[in-house]
């Protein structure tokens, strides 16, 4: 019995040691309440004003150890809730659950009008005819260009473009683009004197992308017509000062009102992204394939014949790394475009022609991106409206023209990156956007170089040997001359 009692007594003692007393439970409850009060006070402090929080922090740090708290309400609440609880040992205070949830909550999406991107560029140009037919008697061609109205015998500085671009996403699948130009001239103000600095709409369209990666887009509104690689390339990004006559004659102004679909396969987009990161001058985000319908009358002109212009374009970049070290990193892009249209040109007597004229073309392009040497070429053929001086009226006649351009690229120099170029262009055909669709006969060689001393500024210097027929059906023959031009572009 004594042995049994000796065995039971330690077991009872062990059980009694394991069983908490009422005092132990009360003490644990009081400690939990104290911790909850600390968490509550921390949350209240976090939501208080920064100045109040800073003042409390300074006061707490200035108080000597053991000094009473300055928050008397909190002290009274602690004493009232746990009058017999001993002071709890210091504990590490976790982040309050409410504050943590608030910090992790995603910020509300901004409305679309707070996500609008604003950018633009301006081009200040100086033209000088240094020799040749700057003037001519009535009926003879003077040295002029439809791509640059500043080439005259009296011109100096002109604003070629002043663009402001607004763009943004209206939703995950819808985006918009709006671009006016503030360097437009208006004629017939006073004895045929021009006025400069008017605003004109250039782009106003909305894109809908049913796929999240936006490989496919439908574009509605006034936008560029996908005919010709150079026509689609932005003037802020183009190396030469003006587009070639042969390609630009297809879509003068490059834009029209309509609907167009663009599709870009992922491999193509990856190549273009790499070229863009490398600083190459691309033609813009117009897809590897484009198909659209437009009014066909021209930019900012109302439709006149209730017909649609249909246009299609395809372009594809090929990486040439597999051809050896000489072609390491280089890309060759090939493509073609076609258009079918009926157009009514303006006539000298006023208004537009009563008849619609065929305006059909096909074109091809080739671009070897400069790394450090490159080549760019385009050509197109077709039929379009052209004034016939023999019959004294507009007729549908054949046309052809394009350009070949050699490009170099120097990434670093004391003057910053620069790109020299040499371009030859030729065109024979009508210019439908000018009154009576006069015939152009252009042969031109242009040598230029673009400097970029800082990212925001681009300076282009160019010399051109021009032989041109003036875009006026009342003048005959061709003018010759040498023109020196300079352009400063600033980007913002």
For each residue, the residues with C-beta under 8 A, 3 or more apart:
1: 4 5
2: 5 6
3: 6 7
4: 1 7 8
5: 1 2 8 9
6: 2 3 9 10
7: 3 4 10 11
8: 4 5 11 12
9: 5 6 12 13
10: 6 7 13 14
11: 7 8 14 15
12: 8 9 15 16
13: 9 10 16 17
14: 10 11 17 18
15: 11 12 18 19
16: 12 13 19
17: 13 14
18: 14 15
19: 15 16
20: 24 25 28
21: 24 25
22: 25 26
23: 26 27
24: 20 21 27 28
25: 20 21 22 28 29
26: 22 23 29 30 84 85
27: 23 24 30 31 85 86
28: 20 24 25 31 32
29: 25 26 32 33
30: 26 27 33 34 82 84 85 86 88
31: 27 28 34 35 85 88
32: 28 29 35 36
33: 29 30 36 37 81 82 85
34: 30 31 37 38 78 82 85 88
35: 31 32 38 39 88 91 93
36: 32 33 39 40
37: 33 34 40 41 74 77 78 81
38: 34 35 41 42 91 93
39: 35 36 42 43 93 94 96
40: 36 37 43 44
41: 37 38 44 45 71 74
42: 38 39 45 46 93 96 99
43: 39 40 46 47 96 98 99
44: 40 41 47 48
45: 41 42 48 53 56
46: 42 43 53 96 99
47: 43 44
48: 44 45 52 53 56
49: 52 53
50: 53 54
51: 54 55
52: 48 49 55 56
53: 45 46 48 49 50 56 57
54: 50 51 57 58
55: 51 52 58 59
56: 45 48 52 53 59 60
57: 53 54 60 61
58: 54 55 61 62
59: 55 56 62 63 70
60: 56 57 63
61: 57 58
62: 58 59
63: 59 60 67 70
64: 67
65:
66:
67: 63 64
68: 75
69: 72 74 75
70: 59 63
71: 41 74 75
72: 69 75 76
73: 76 77
74: 37 41 69 71 77 78
75: 68 69 71 72 78 79
76: 72 73 79 80
77: 37 73 74 80 81
78: 34 37 74 75 81 82
79: 75 76 82 83
80: 76 77 83
81: 33 37 77 78
82: 30 33 34 78 79 85
83: 79 80
84: 26 30
85: 26 27 30 31 33 34 82 88
86: 27 30
87:
88: 30 31 34 35 85 91
89:
90:
91: 35 38 88
92:
93: 35 38 39 42
94: 39
95: 99 100
96: 39 42 43 46 99 100
97: 100 101
98: 43 101 102
99: 42 43 46 95 96 102 103
100: 95 96 97 103 104
101: 97 98 104 105
102: 98 99 105
103: 99 100
104: 100 101
105: 101 102
106:
107:
108:
109:
110: 114 115
111: 114 115
112: 115 116 168 169 170 171
113: 116
114: 110 111
115: 110 111 112 168 169
116: 112 113 166 167 168
117: 165 166 167 168
118: 164 165 166
119: 165 491 492
120: 162 163 164 165 491 492
121: 161 163 236 489 490 491 492
122: 159 161 162 163 183 489 490 492
123: 159 160 161 162 183 235 487 488 489
124: 157 158 159 160 487 488 489
125: 148 150 157 158 159 160 241 485 486 487
126: 156 157 158 485 486 487
127: 148 150 151 152 155 156 158 483 484 485
128: 156 483 484 485
129: 132 134 143 151 152 153 481 482 483
130: 481 482 483 484
131: 481 482
132: 129 143 466 479 480 481 482 483
133: 136 140 141 142 143 479 480 481
134: 129 142 143 152 153 481
135: 142 153
136: 133 140 141 142 475 479
137: 140
138: 475
139: 474 475 476
140: 133 136 137 475 476 477 479
141: 133 136 144 468 469 470 472 475 476 477 478 479
142: 133 134 135 136 153 470 475 479
143: 129 132 133 134 151 466 468 470 479 480 481 483
144: 141 151 152 468 470 471 479
145: 148 151 242 245 466 468
146: 245 252 431 433 434 440 471
147: 242 243 245 248
148: 125 127 145 151 160 241 242 485
149: 152 158 185
150: 125 127 155 158 160
151: 127 129 143 144 145 148 155 483 485
152: 127 129 134 144 149 155
153: 129 134 135 142
154:
155: 127 150 151 152 158
156: 126 127 128
157: 124 125 126
158: 124 125 126 127 149 150 155 196
159: 122 123 124 125 162 182 183 196 197
160: 123 124 125 148 150 183 235 241 487
161: 121 122 123 181 183 235 236
162: 120 122 123 159 181 182 183
163: 120 121 122 179 180 181 182 202 236
164: 118 120 179 180 182
165: 117 118 119 120 177 178 179 203
166: 116 117 118 176 177 178 179
167: 116 117 175 176 177 178
168: 112 115 116 117 175 176
169: 112 115 172 174 175
170: 112 174 175 176 206
171: 112 174
172: 169 212
173: 208 209 210 212
174: 169 170 171 206 207 208 209
175: 167 168 169 170 206 207 209
176: 166 167 168 170 205 206 207
177: 165 166 167 203 204 205 206 207 223
178: 165 166 167 203 204
179: 163 164 165 166 201 202 203 204
180: 163 164 199 200 201 202
181: 161 162 163 184 199 200 202
182: 159 162 163 164 197 198 199
183: 122 123 159 160 161 162 196 197
184: 181 196 197 198 199 200
185: 149 194 195 196 198
186: 189 194 195 198
187: 192 193 194 195
188: 192
189: 186 193 194 195
190: 193
191:
192: 187 188
193: 187 189 190
194: 185 186 187 189
195: 185 186 187 189 198
196: 158 159 183 184 185
197: 159 182 183 184
198: 182 184 185 186 195
199: 180 181 182 184
200: 180 181 184 300
201: 179 180 204 222 300
202: 163 179 180 181 222 255 299
203: 165 177 178 179 221 222 223 224 255
204: 177 178 179 201 221 222
205: 176 177 219 220 221 222 223
206: 170 174 175 176 177 219 220 221
207: 174 175 176 177 217 218 219
208: 173 174 217 218 220
209: 173 174 175 212 214 216 217 218
210: 173 216
211: 214 215 216
212: 172 173 209
213: 266
214: 209 211 217
215: 211 263 264 265 266 269
216: 209 210 211 261 262 263
217: 207 208 209 214 261 262 263 287
218: 207 208 209 259 260 261
219: 205 206 207 223 259 260 261 262 292
220: 205 206 208 259
221: 203 204 205 206 257
222: 201 202 203 204 205 255 256 257 299 300
223: 177 203 205 219 255 258 260
224: 203 231 232 251 254 255 284 286
225: 231 251 254 255 256 258 260 292 294 309 311 339
226: 232 260 262 286 287 290 291 292 311 312 313 337
227: 231 250 251 311 313 337 338 339 361 363
228: 231 232 247 248 250 251 337 363 365 378 380
229: 232 233 283 315 333 335 365 367 376 378
230: 233 238 243 244 247 248 283 365 376 378 403
231: 224 225 227 228 243 247 248 250 251 254
232: 224 226 228 229 254 283 284 286
233: 229 230 237 238 281 282 283 284
234: 237 238 284
235: 123 160 161 238
236: 121 161 163 489 491
237: 233 234 281 282 284
238: 230 233 234 235 243 281
239: 281 405 407 419 421 448 450 460
240: 243 244 405 421 423 446 448 462
241: 125 148 160 446 448 460 462 485 487
242: 145 147 148 248
243: 147 230 231 238 240 247 248 254
244: 230 240 247 248 378 401 402 403 423 425 427
245: 145 146 147 248 249 401 425 427 431 440 442
246: 249 378 379 380 400 401 402 403 425 426 427 429 442
247: 228 230 231 243 244 250 363 378 380 401 402 403
248: 147 228 230 231 242 243 244 245 251 252 254
249: 245 246 252 384 399 401 427 429 430 431 432 440
250: 227 228 231 247 339 361 363 380 382
251: 224 225 227 228 231 248 254 255 256 298 339
252: 146 248 249 298 299 431 432 433
253: 298 299 300 433
254: 224 225 231 232 243 248 251 299
255: 202 203 222 223 224 225 251 299
256: 222 225 251 294 295 296 297 298 299 309
257: 221 222 294 295 303
258: 223 225 292 293 294 295 308 309
259: 218 219 220 292 293 294
260: 218 219 223 225 226 290 291 292 293 294 311
261: 216 217 218 219 290 291 292
262: 216 217 219 226 285 286 287 289 290
263: 215 216 217 287 288 289 290
264: 215 268 269 272 285 287 288 289
265: 215 268 269 288
266: 213 215 269 270
267: 270 271
268: 264 265 271 272 288 316 317
269: 215 264 265 266 272 273
270: 266 267 273 274
271: 267 268 274 275 317 319 331
272: 264 268 269 275 276 282 317
273: 269 270 276 277
274: 270 271 277 278
275: 271 272 278 280 282 317 331 369
276: 272 273 279 280 282
277: 273 274
278: 274 275 329 371
279: 276 411 417
280: 275 276 369 370
281: 233 237 238 239
282: 233 237 272 275 276
283: 229 230 232 233 286 315
284: 224 232 233 234 237
285: 262 264
286: 224 226 232 262 283 290 313
287: 217 226 262 263 264 290
288: 263 264 265 268 314 315 316
289: 262 263 264 313 314
290: 226 260 261 262 263 286 287 311 312 313 314
291: 226 260 261 311 312 313
292: 219 225 226 258 259 260 261 310 311 312
293: 258 259 260 308 309 310 311
294: 225 256 257 258 259 260 308 309 311
295: 256 257 258 301 302 303 308 309
296: 256 303 307 308 309 341 342 343 359
297: 256 301 302 303 304 305 343 344
298: 251 252 253 256 301 343 432 433
299: 202 222 252 253 254 255 256
300: 200 201 222 253
301: 295 297 298 304
302: 295 297
303: 257 295 296 297 306
304: 297 301 344 352 356
305: 297 342 343 344 356
306: 303
307: 296 341 342 356
308: 258 293 294 295 296
309: 225 256 258 293 294 295 296 339 340 341 342 343 359
310: 292 293 339 340 341
311: 225 226 227 260 290 291 292 293 294 337 338 339 340
312: 226 290 291 292 337 338 339
313: 226 227 286 289 290 291 335 336 337 338
314: 288 289 290 335 336 337
315: 229 283 288 333 334 335 365
316: 268 288 333 334 335
317: 268 271 272 275 331 332 333
318: 331 332 333 334
319: 271 322 330 331
320: 323 327 330 331 332
321: 327 328 329 330
322: 319
323: 320 326 327
324: 327 328
325: 328
326: 323
327: 320 321 323 324 330
328: 321 324 325
329: 278 321 371
330: 319 320 321 327 368 369 371
331: 271 275 317 318 319 320 368 369
332: 317 318 320 366 367 368 369
333: 229 315 316 317 318 365 366 367 368 369
334: 315 316 318 364 365 366
335: 229 313 314 315 316 364 365
336: 313 314 362 363 364 365
337: 226 227 228 311 312 313 314 362 363 364 365 380
338: 227 311 312 313 361 362 363
339: 225 227 250 251 309 310 311 312 359 360 361 382
340: 309 310 311 359 360
341: 296 307 309 310 358 359 360
342: 296 305 307 309 356 357 358 359
343: 296 297 298 305 309 356 357 359 384 385 432
344: 297 304 305 352 353 354 355 356 357
345: 352 353 357 385 394 432 433 435 436 437
346: 351 352 353 434 435 436
347: 350 351 352 353 394 435 436
348: 435 436 473
349:
350: 347
351: 346 347
352: 304 344 345 346 347
353: 344 345 346 347 356 357 385 394
354: 344
355: 344 394
356: 304 305 307 342 343 344 353
357: 342 343 344 345 353 384 385 394 395 396 437
358: 341 342 383 384 385 396
359: 296 309 339 340 341 342 343 382 383 384 385 432
360: 339 340 341 382 383 384
361: 227 250 338 339 380 381 382 383 384 399
362: 336 337 338 380 381 382
363: 227 228 247 250 336 337 338 378 379 380 381 402
364: 334 335 336 337 378 379 380
365: 228 229 230 315 333 334 335 336 337 376 377 378
366: 332 333 334 375 376 377 378
367: 229 332 333 374 375 376 377
368: 330 331 332 333 374 375 376
369: 275 280 330 331 332 333 374
370: 280 373 374 407 408 409 419
371: 278 329 330 374 409
372: 408 409 410 411
373: 370 406 407 408 409
374: 367 368 369 370 371 406 407 408 409
375: 366 367 368 404 405 406 407
376: 229 230 365 366 367 368 403 404 405 407
377: 365 366 367 402 403 404 405
378: 228 229 230 244 246 247 363 364 365 366 402 403
379: 246 363 364 400 401 402 403
380: 228 246 247 250 337 361 362 363 364 400 401 402
381: 361 362 363 398 399 400
382: 250 339 359 360 361 362 398 399 400
383: 358 359 360 361 396 397 398 399
384: 249 343 357 358 359 360 361 396 397 399 429 430 432 437
385: 343 345 353 357 358 359 394 395 396 397 430 432 437
386: 394 395 396 397 399 429 430 437 438 439
387: 393 394 395 430 436 437 438 439 473
388: 391 392 393 394 395 397
389: 392 473 476
390:
391: 388 395
392: 388 389
393: 387 388
394: 345 347 353 355 357 385 386 387 388 430 436 437
395: 357 385 386 387 388 391
396: 357 358 383 384 385 386
397: 383 384 385 386 388 429 430
398: 381 382 383 429
399: 249 361 381 382 383 384 386 427 428 429 430
400: 246 379 380 381 382 427 428 429
401: 244 245 246 247 249 379 380 425 426 427 428 429 442
402: 244 246 247 363 377 378 379 380 425 426 427
403: 230 244 246 247 376 377 378 379 423 424 425 426
404: 375 376 377 423 424 425
405: 239 240 375 376 377 421 422 423 424
406: 373 374 375 421 422 423
407: 239 370 373 374 375 376 419 420 421
408: 370 372 373 374 419 420 421
409: 370 371 372 373 374 417 419
410: 372 413 417 418 419
411: 279 372 417
412: 416 417
413: 410 416 417 418
414:
415: 418 451 453
416: 412 413 451 452 453 454
417: 279 409 410 411 412 413 451 452
418: 410 413 415 449 450 451 452
419: 239 370 407 408 409 410 449 450
420: 407 408 447 448 449 450
421: 239 240 405 406 407 408 446 447 448 449 450
422: 405 406 445 446 447
423: 240 244 403 404 405 406 444 445 446 448
424: 403 404 405 444 445 446
425: 244 245 246 401 402 403 404 442 443 444 446
426: 246 401 402 403 442 443 444
427: 244 245 246 249 399 400 401 402 440 441 442
428: 399 400 401 439 440 441 442
429: 246 249 384 386 397 398 399 400 401 439 440
430: 249 384 385 386 387 394 397 399 437 438 439 440
431: 146 245 249 252 434 437 438 439 440 471
432: 249 252 298 343 345 359 384 385 437
433: 146 252 253 298 345
434: 146 346 431 437 438 471 472
435: 345 346 347 348 438 473
436: 345 346 347 348 387 394 473
437: 345 357 384 385 386 387 394 430 431 432 434 473
438: 386 387 430 431 434 435 470 471 472 473
439: 386 387 428 429 430 431 469 473
440: 146 245 249 427 428 429 430 431 468 469 471
441: 427 428 468 469 478
442: 245 246 401 425 426 427 428 466 467 468 469
443: 425 426 466 467 468
444: 423 424 425 426 464 465 466 467 468
445: 422 423 424 464 465
446: 240 241 421 422 423 424 425 462 463 464 465
447: 420 421 422 462 463 464
448: 239 240 241 420 421 423 460 461 462 463
449: 418 419 420 421 460 461 462
450: 239 418 419 420 421 458 459 460
451: 415 416 417 418 458 459 460 461
452: 416 417 418 455 457 458 459
453: 415 416 457 459
454: 416 457
455: 452 491
456: 490 491 492
457: 452 453 454 488 489 490 491
458: 450 451 452 488 489 490 491
459: 450 451 452 453 486 487 488 489
460: 239 241 448 449 450 451 485 486 487 489
461: 448 449 451 484 485 486
462: 240 241 446 447 448 449 484 485 486 487
463: 446 447 448 482 483 484 485
464: 444 445 446 447 482 483 485
465: 444 445 446 482
466: 132 143 145 442 443 444 479 480 481 482 483
467: 442 443 444 478 479 480
468: 141 143 144 145 440 441 442 443 444 478 479
469: 141 439 440 441 442 475 476 477 478 479
470: 141 142 143 144 438 475 479
471: 144 146 431 434 438 440
472: 141 434 438 475
473: 348 387 389 435 436 437 438 439
474: 139
475: 136 138 139 140 141 142 469 470 472
476: 139 140 141 389 469
477: 140 141 469
478: 141 441 467 468 469
479: 132 133 136 140 141 142 143 144 466 467 468 469 470
480: 132 133 143 466 467
481: 129 130 131 132 133 134 143 466
482: 129 130 131 132 463 464 465 466
483: 127 128 129 130 132 143 151 463 464 466
484: 127 128 130 461 462 463
485: 125 126 127 128 148 151 241 460 461 462 463 464
486: 125 126 459 460 461 462
487: 123 124 125 126 160 241 459 460 462
488: 123 124 457 458 459
489: 121 122 123 124 236 457 458 459 460
490: 121 122 456 457 458
491: 119 120 121 236 455 456 457 458
492: 119 120 121 122 456
